[in-house]
Amino acid sequence: DGKSCVIQGPVPSNLDASRNVDDEKTFSVPSAEILFSLGTPVMLHGLKKAAHLNGEIGDVRDYCKLSDRCVVHLEEKNLKPVKVKHENLRIVFDLPDPKNLD
């Protein structure tokens, strides 16, 4: 819903090991409390004035205190960096394999 981030873990350090979901805990963190550190991979969403950028992926490179927005450099090289409100960013944890998008 974009209002909270749900985290479940721990994830085994050996990625070949199977996860025991019964031993994991689930945490819910309000999205407003998440701070984006530099380099965080994000996807833009919910933009109204620049709706054509919704779905674009990039990473946080700076924070502008004056406008209270994150500066995001987008993967698409022909797009300029954009300043985006916190609520219009979603953390990208795993990029889908383009071959499996069909």
N, C-alpha and C positions, 0 to 999 in steps of 0.2 A: 504493500500500500504506500510505500515511500515514507511513512511516518516513523518506522522503526527498522533497525537492523537486527536480524536474528542470527546469532552465532551458536554453533554447536561444536563441542569438542570434548576432550582433546583429539587431535588427529595424530595417528601413530607417526613417529619420526621415520620409521622404515616404511616407505610408501608401498612396498610389496606386501606388508602385513595387512591382514583384514581388520577392519574397524569393528569394535564391539559397541554398537549403538546403545546397548543397555547400560554401559558404564559412562556414557557421555552425558554432559549437562547442556541444557539449552539456556542461553541468555538473550534477553531482548533489550536493546539499547535504543533510546529515542534518537532519531536521526539528527535532531538539532544539537545533540551532545557529541556528535562525532566530529573530530577535527581532522581535516585532510592535511597530512604531512606532505612535504615536497616529494614529488615522484610518485604519488599515489595514482594508479591507473583509474580513470573514471570514464563514465558515459554520460553525455548530456541528455536531459529529458525535461519535459514540461516547459520548454521555452515557448514564449508566445510571440515576441517581436522578431525572434530569429528561429522560427519553427523549423526551417530547413536544416538546422544544425542538430535537431533531436536525433539521437541514435549515434552521433559521432563519438569516437573514442579518442582519448588523449590522456595527458598526465598533468597533474598540478605542478606548476613551476614557481609560483609566487602567490602572495596574498596581498591584496590592496586594502589597507586599513581604511582609507578615505571612502572607498565605495563599498566596503565590507563584502568583497567578492574575491574568489579564487581566480588566478590567471592560469588558464588551461591552454597548453600547446596541443593541437590536434594532430592525429596520425596522418590525416590527408594533407600532404605537403603544400597544396595550393591554398589552404585555408590559413588565415592569420590567427594568432593567439587571441583568445576571447576571455573577458571577465565575466564570471558566472556566479550567481548566488548559490550559496551552500545547498539550498533545497532543490536546485536543478542539477545536482550531481549525484550519480550513483557509483559506488565503488565497483570496479570490475575485478572479480576474483579469479575468473577463468574465462579465457576467450574461447568461443566455440570454434571447432574445426570447420573451415569454410566448405569442406567436402561433404559435411553432414548437415548442411542447411537446407538441402532439397526436401 
